[in-house]
């Protein structure tokens, strides 16, 4: 998960989906660890700020991922791949 950094031009939602796959494939990642890594690896400022607030209070992975998805869905960045799919 440490290497799952949001790419330049990648939407927060696309990045959150990649993060979710990593989290679901591991049973050793805690919510407390995940929130710190995600805050460092995210480029979408509203979500970065939310993660900063959450790291003091997050109780479980479900609560963390609910917040990540909610904020990520508000990112209006269009992924290059999704634009190609629509054009094709």
Secondary structure per residue as TSV (DSSP state, phi and psi in degrees):
chain	resnum	aa	ss	phi	psi
A	1	X	-	360.0	-28.1
A	2	X	T	-56.9	-31.9
A	3	X	T	-94.1	1.8
A	4	X	-	-88.6	77.9
A	5	X	-	-96.8	139.2
A	6	X	-	-64.9	126.3
A	7	X	-	-79.2	156.3
A	8	X	T	-58.6	126.5
A	9	X	T	82.3	-3.1
A	10	X	-	-84.9	135.6
A	11	X	-	-69.8	153.5
A	12	X	H	-62.3	-33.5
A	13	X	H	-68.0	-42.1
A	14	X	H	-62.0	-44.0
A	15	X	H	-63.2	-42.3
A	16	X	H	-62.4	-34.8
A	17	X	H	-65.9	-40.8
A	18	X	H	-63.8	-42.3
A	19	X	H	-61.0	-45.7
A	20	X	H	-60.2	-39.6
A	21	X	H	-61.1	-43.2
A	22	X	H	-64.8	-46.2
A	23	X	H	-62.5	-42.3
A	24	X	H	-69.8	-23.0
A	25	X	T	-87.3	-2.3
A	26	X	-	-127.9	141.4
A	27	X	S	-109.4	12.2
A	28	X	S	-107.9	-9.1
A	29	X	-	-82.5	125.4
A	30	X	-	-93.7	159.3
A	31	X	H	-62.3	-37.2
A	32	X	H	-65.6	-42.4
A	33	X	H	-67.7	-45.0
A	34	X	H	-60.3	-43.7
A	35	X	H	-63.4	-36.5
A	36	X	H	-68.5	-45.3
A	37	X	H	-65.6	-43.3
A	38	X	H	-64.1	-40.3
A	39	X	H	-60.2	-39.9
A	40	X	H	-72.0	-33.1
A	41	X	H	-94.5	-9.4
A	42	X	-	-88.4	142.3
A	43	X	-	-108.4	-8.8
A	44	X	-	-84.7	104.1
A	45	X	H	-52.6	-45.2
A	46	X	H	-58.3	-38.1
A	47	X	H	-72.3	-38.1
A	48	X	H	-57.7	-45.0
A	49	X	H	-64.6	-41.4
A	50	X	H	-62.8	-43.7
A	51	X	H	-62.5	-37.3
A	52	X	H	-60.4	-39.4
A	53	X	H	-73.0	-38.1
A	54	X	H	-68.2	-29.8
A	55	X	T	-62.7	-18.5
A	56	X	T	-85.5	-20.8
A	57	X	T	-127.2	-10.1
A	58	X	-	-59.3	133.4
A	59	X	-	-103.7	-33.9
A	60	X	S	-154.4	169.7
A	61	X	H	-66.0	-33.4
A	62	X	H	-61.8	-45.6
A	63	X	H	-61.7	-43.0
A	64	X	H	-62.9	-49.5
A	65	X	H	-69.0	-32.5
A	66	X	H	-58.9	-45.0
A	67	X	H	-67.2	-42.6
A	68	X	H	-59.6	-48.1
A	69	X	H	-65.6	-43.3
A	70	X	H	-58.5	-48.4
A	71	X	H	-71.0	-39.9
A	72	X	H	-62.1	-35.1
A	73	X	T	-65.9	-20.2
A	74	X	T	-84.6	-7.5
A	75	X	-	-74.4	124.7
A	76	X	-	-92.0	5.6
A	77	X	-	-62.3	134.1
A	78	X	-	-99.5	121.7
A	79	X	-	-68.7	141.8
A	80	X	H	-59.7	-38.8
A	81	X	H	-63.2	-41.0
A	82	X	H	-70.0	-31.9
A	83	X	H	-67.6	-38.8
A	84	X	H	-64.9	-41.1
A	85	X	H	-60.7	-42.8
A	86	X	H	-67.3	-38.7
A	87	X	H	-71.9	-31.3
A	88	X	-	-79.9	360.0
